[in-house]
Amino acid sequence: MPEENEIQTWNGEGLPPVGTVCEIAASTQYLTIRYPEGTKVKVYANFIDDRGVLLAAFVDDIGQVAGVCIAKCFRPIPTPEQIAEEARIAAINLMIGDVKDHPGGRHGANHLTQLKIQRGML
């Protein structure tokens, strides 16, 4: 399986190309994914089934997770910069929550909840 630090050319749109190392995405309201979120997998084949559905066949690096899924099952591996941004957002939101939940806090909970940072705001 390729190293995690190899350059990714897949941007997350459509099926990951054969040979791409990516992650299993989270389930959504409309799509339940039966594989552990965040599992790193390598795509070995892309194909169209008898109903015309585009699918990708994948296996994880130790052979415990394997399957076939549609494009929405996959996401690119986050870059070190994206991981650092997520950590900053989580730390800021934790601090905001601590102030909001402090028994002596004088700030309104609604105001502090609005301060919580969302992805892409930093």
C-alpha positions in Angstrom: 0.0 0.0 0.0 1.4 3.5 -0.9 2.7 5.7 1.9 0.3 8.3 3.3 2.6 11.2 2.4 2.4 10.4 -1.4 0.9 13.2 -3.5 -2.8 12.8 -3.9 -4.3 13.8 -7.3 -7.9 12.9 -6.4 -9.8 15.9 -5.2 -12.8 14.0 -3.7 -15.0 14.4 -6.7 -16.4 11.3 -8.3 -14.8 7.9 -7.8 -11.2 7.8 -6.6 -9.0 6.6 -9.4 -7.4 3.1 -9.3 -4.4 3.2 -7.1 -5.7 6.1 -4.9 -5.2 5.8 -1.1 -8.1 7.5 0.6 -10.4 7.2 3.6 -13.8 5.8 4.2 -16.2 8.7 4.7 -18.8 9.1 7.4 -22.3 7.9 7.0 -25.0 10.5 6.1 -28.7 10.8 6.6 -29.2 9.2 3.2 -26.2 6.8 3.0 -25.2 4.3 5.7 -21.6 3.1 5.2 -20.9 -0.2 6.9 -17.1 0.3 7.1 -15.3 2.2 9.9 -15.1 5.9 9.2 -11.5 7.1 8.6 -10.2 3.7 7.6 -7.5 4.2 5.0 -8.1 2.1 1.9 -6.6 1.6 -1.6 -8.8 1.5 -4.6 -8.1 -1.4 -6.9 -10.8 -1.2 -9.5 -13.6 1.1 -10.8 -16.5 -0.4 -12.7 -20.1 -0.1 -13.6 -22.6 -2.6 -12.4 -25.5 -4.1 -14.3 -27.8 -1.2 -13.2 -25.3 1.4 -14.4 -24.0 2.4 -10.9 -20.3 3.5 -10.8 -18.5 1.6 -8.1 -15.0 1.3 -6.7 -13.5 -1.9 -5.2 -11.1 -1.3 -2.2 -9.0 -3.0 0.5 -7.4 -1.6 3.6 -3.6 -2.0 4.2 -4.0 -5.1 6.5 -6.8 -6.8 4.5 -9.5 -6.5 7.2 -11.7 -4.0 5.4 -12.6 -4.7 1.8 -15.6 -4.0 -0.3 -17.3 -2.1 -3.1 -19.0 1.2 -2.7 -20.2 4.3 -4.6 -18.1 7.6 -4.7 -19.8 9.1 -1.6 -18.2 6.4 0.5 -14.7 7.9 0.0 -12.9 11.1 1.0 -9.4 12.3 0.4 -6.9 11.8 3.2 -6.6 15.1 5.1 -3.4 17.1 4.6 -1.3 18.0 7.6 -2.6 21.5 7.3 -6.2 20.3 7.4 -5.5 18.2 10.5 -3.9 21.2 12.2 -6.9 23.4 11.3 -9.3 20.8 12.8 -7.2 20.6 16.0 -7.3 24.4 16.3 -11.1 24.5 15.7 -11.6 21.8 18.3 -9.4 23.6 20.9 -11.2 27.0 20.4 -14.6 25.3 20.6 -13.6 23.6 23.8 -12.5 26.9 25.3 -15.8 28.5 24.3 -17.7 25.6 25.8 -15.8 25.9 29.1 -16.6 29.6 29.4 -20.3 29.0 28.4 -20.7 26.2 30.9 -18.8 27.8 33.8 -21.2 28.3 36.8 -20.0 31.9 37.3 -20.2 32.8 33.6 -22.1 35.9 32.8 -22.3 35.5 29.1 -25.5 34.2 27.5 -25.3 30.6 26.2 -26.8 31.6 22.9 -24.1 34.2 22.3 -21.3 31.8 23.1 -22.8 29.0 21.0 -22.8 31.4 18.0 -19.0 31.9 18.6 -18.2 28.3 17.9 -16.0 27.9 14.9 -17.1 26.0 11.9 -14.9 24.5 9.2 -13.4 27.0 6.8 -13.8 30.0 9.1 -10.1 30.2 10.1 
